[in-house]
């Protein structure tokens, strides 16, 4: 019986964190599709979907937590004049977006 209670608490914690991620993404993320010319593409164009969250460098731990939750994506630095300007978590893989990111937002919908 204790196992069930512990398991339920873990499920509640995971669900709460999932909702937190959705709320945070609602406020701070952007979903974009970049279309650009490409000589490598048969049609001459490439389409690149992207989920991005860009924050101040002091918020690195938040982006690392989100990356850890989804187990996909990258975190990179945006520099200006050799100084860190911001930190960006992004997911650009169509497979990762369609199999991990979108299902998350279907289960835990954005409000805006």
C-alpha positions in Angstrom: 0.0 0.0 0.0 2.9 2.4 0.7 4.2 1.7 -2.9 0.9 2.9 -4.3 1.1 6.1 -2.3 4.7 6.8 -3.2 3.9 6.1 -6.9 0.9 8.4 -6.8 3.0 11.2 -5.3 5.6 10.7 -8.0 2.8 10.9 -10.6 1.4 14.0 -9.0 4.9 15.6 -9.0 5.5 14.7 -12.7 2.0 16.0 -13.6 2.6 19.2 -11.7 6.0 19.7 -13.4 4.5 19.0 -16.8 1.9 21.7 -16.2 4.6 24.1 -15.0 6.5 23.5 -18.2 3.4 24.2 -20.2 2.8 27.5 -18.3 6.4 28.5 -18.6 6.4 27.7 -22.4 3.1 29.7 -22.7 4.9 32.8 -21.4 8.5 32.3 -22.7 8.5 30.1 -25.8 8.1 30.6 -29.5 7.2 28.1 -32.1 8.5 29.1 -35.5 8.9 27.6 -39.0 11.9 28.9 -41.0 11.7 28.6 -44.8 14.9 29.2 -46.6 16.5 28.5 -50.0 18.6 25.4 -50.2 20.6 24.0 -53.1 20.5 20.6 -51.3 16.7 20.3 -51.5 14.9 18.9 -54.6 12.5 21.8 -54.4 15.1 24.4 -53.7 13.7 25.2 -50.2 14.0 23.8 -46.7 11.5 24.0 -44.0 12.8 24.0 -40.4 10.4 23.9 -37.5 11.6 25.1 -34.1 10.6 25.4 -30.5 12.7 27.9 -28.7 12.9 29.4 -25.2 15.4 32.2 -24.8 16.3 33.4 -21.3 19.0 35.4 -19.4 22.1 33.4 -18.6 21.2 33.3 -14.9 18.3 31.1 -15.8 20.3 28.3 -17.2 19.1 25.8 -14.6 15.5 26.4 -15.8 16.4 25.5 -19.4 18.4 22.5 -18.2 15.4 21.3 -16.3 13.2 21.6 -19.3 15.7 19.9 -21.5 16.0 17.1 -19.0 12.2 16.7 -18.8 11.8 16.3 -22.6 15.1 14.5 -23.1 15.5 16.2 -26.4 16.8 19.5 -27.8 19.9 21.6 -27.3 21.0 24.5 -25.2 23.2 27.1 -26.8 24.7 30.5 -25.9 23.9 33.7 -27.7 26.9 35.9 -27.5 27.5 39.6 -28.4 30.9 41.1 -28.3 32.3 37.9 -26.8 29.9 38.1 -23.8 26.9 35.9 -23.2 23.8 37.7 -24.1 21.3 34.9 -23.5 20.8 31.2 -23.4 18.5 29.3 -25.8 16.8 25.9 -25.4 15.6 24.7 -28.8 14.1 21.6 -30.4 14.5 21.6 -34.2 14.0 17.9 -35.1 10.7 17.3 -36.8 10.7 13.8 -35.3 11.3 15.1 -31.7 8.7 17.9 -32.2 6.0 15.5 -33.5 6.7 12.6 -31.1 7.6 14.4 -27.9 6.9 18.2 -27.8 3.5 18.3 -29.6 2.1 15.3 -27.6 3.1 17.0 -24.4 1.1 20.1 -25.4 -1.8 18.0 -26.5 -1.9 16.4 -23.0 -1.1 19.7 -21.2 -2.5 22.4 -23.5 -1.2 25.9 -23.8 -3.7 28.5 -22.6 -2.9 31.3 -25.1 
